[in-house]
C-alpha cells in the first residue's frame, strides 16, 4: 500500500481530466481515456462530477466511426476567477482572469523612482484588487485566489505567511501576506499566493509560451534587474534563482544589492542607462526606465538608417556580451533544452539584440551543452508575469481536483496578526 485513500484517488482522477481538457480540450469522453490513462467508467464518473460542479461544459460534437456523434467537453470559463499581480519595477499591474486565463479587467499603478515604500505597494495592490473586481462585477468570494509576483526571495513561514527579502528594493523581511490581510478587500477564505516574479514569468512561459513541451528550461526576466526561473524534471514547478547576483567581475561596479561586480550591475536596464549616461549619452530626463530605454534604442538604431549614437551602440553591445556570458553560466550549470528571455527590457531589445546574446552565450559556454540549447524570446508579452501569478492559484485549484480550499476554522487570531498589532502605535 502506498497510503493513498479513495479520496486521494478521486482527487487525482479529477485533476487528470481537468488538466487534459484545460491544455488539450475540447475533447470527448472517448478521447479522455487514452490521454489520462483512466478507464471509460472512471472517465464517465469524473466527468459527471465535474459537470455537476459546473467546471465542465459541452462544446459541440464530432462524428464517430459508425456511431452517434461524440459530445465534446471543455473547461467552463466562468466557473472560477483568479487575480494576478505584478509588483514590477515601473508599475504595479493587477489583472482579473476567468478560469481559462482570459483577461476580464486590469488596473495599473505607476511607480516613480525609489517608490518601493511597503505601505504604498500594499495600497496599490489592495486598490487594484477592488478596482478589477468592481469593473467586472465579480464577487470576491468567486476568486480561487490572488497570485502576486514580487522582486526578491520569498520565504513562507507559519507565523507570517509569505515574507519578502527584497534586498535590491530595500525590503528586509517584509511580511507582505500579513500586511495584505490587514484591511483586505477579500474574505479570509481567499488565499494569497506570493512568489518571485521570475518564477511567475517562468510558470506562464512553461504553460503557454516558449517553454511549453520542454523538459528543462531557464526563463530569464530582463528588466531593471535580471532574474531567472529554472525548470527541470526534478523542479517541475520551477525555482527562482538569483542569477542577477552572480559575480561577473571581481571588484567591479557596485550593484544595487550592495555587492560588487554582479551581473545585474552590467546587464540590467537600470545599469545599462547609467552606463550610457556615464559615457556621455543623454537619456531623457523625468521619464520612466521603459521610456528611457526606448530612447536609447532609437539613438543607437535610428529609424532613418542614419549613423546611430556610437556611445549607445557600444553600451548595448557590451550589455549583450555580459548577458551572453551570464547565460553561459546557466548553460554550463543546468544544461537546459531552452532559454527563454522575457521581461519588459528583454522584449524591448527583442530580435535585434538576441543574435548577439546568442553568439556570446555560445562562445563562453561549454560546447556540448551549448549545441543542445536554444535561446529565444518569450512569447507572452509584457503581461507574462501577471499571467504567471494568476497560474499560482489555478495550479493549486487543479491539484485539489477542482475543489476550493475549505474555509479556515474559527479560532485564535493567527500569529501574524498579533505580531502586527504589537508593532502598531496605540
Buried (B, 14 or more C-beta within 10 A) or exposed (E): EEEEEEEEEBBBBBBBBBBBBBEEBBBBBBBBBEBBEBEEEBBBBBBEBBBEBEBBBEBEEEEEEEEEEBBBBBBBBBBBBBBBBBBBBBBBBBBBBBBBBEBBBBBBBEBEEEBBEBEBBBBBBBBBBBBBBEEBEBEBEBBBBBBBBBBBBBEEBEEBBBBBEBBBBEBEEBBBBBBBBBEBBBEEBBBBBBBBBBBBBBBBBBBBBBBEEBEBBBBBBBBBBBBBBBBBEEEEBBBBBBBBBBBBEEEBBEBBBEBBBBBBBBBBBBBBBBBBBEEEBEBEEEEBBBEBBEBBBEBBBEEEEEEBBEBBBBBBEBBBBBBBBBBBBBBBBBBBBBBBBBBBBBBBBEEEBBEBBBBBBBEBBEEEBBEEBEBBBBBBEBBBBBBBBBBBBBBBBBBBBBBBBEEEEEEEEBBBBEBBEEEEEE
